[in-house]
Amino acid sequence: MKLPSRCIFSLITLFSTLPGHAQTEADTVFTIDSGLEIYIDYGKLATVLTEFETKLEVGIAVQLSNRLAPNFQVGYGSLQPNTAFENSVYESTGYYGRFGVNYLLPFDNVNHFFAGLKYGISFYEDEGTYEISSEIFDTYRVSFGEQDLTADWFEIILGSEKKLRVENLSLGGQFALRILNTRSKFTPIDTYAIPGYGRTLDKTVPAINLYLKYRF
């Protein structure tokens, strides 16, 4: 499975927050800042400036002193991929949620890694039109669409965070491997993209999240 170029670029951004020197746990007394956290995915927020998709996602987490962090995200997606189908206009719109738990892996008192597992579910609909052109006959246009669609999946998470100089603010990013569990299917034209999951071309898809987090 090949990663798209924008995913490779995002991975570079993701790990740009990591420190450039090694340090053992024996050399440092790590402080775990437990408490309630909220965050916004600024990578998705930037899509409102584009014409082919609009995504919004916010989340909440509780960092516990035992390094576990239960978390929940909710989001909205309106996807209009230009290459969904030939000679067509396609849009998939819906809401989704994810919940799971991360495990904190401190590097020092400014930077840390984490790993986690999540479960996601999406409620969405899609619609579109396609046309068949001919030099002899009039152009033939067909509309299609489905409502009340659902999908669910699992995610394996690897990420990092860095505390900013502004108190209680952190900048972070994570790489997710999403594994599709079930989804609505129909013919003759099936769903191309699921809000919160991504394209349905494969049962596993990579994803990047970049976020800003505030701790109370």
VENJO-V720640 format. One record per helix or strand of 3 or more residues. SS is the DSSP state (h for helix, s for strand). FROM is the first residue (numbers start at 0). LEN is the number of residues. If there is no record, write none. Layout:
((SS	FROM	LEN) (SS	FROM	LEN))
This chain:
((h	4	13) (h	24	3) (s	34	7) (h	41	8) (s	52	11) (s	67	12) (s	87	19) (s	110	22) (s	139	24) (s	168	15) (s	203	12))
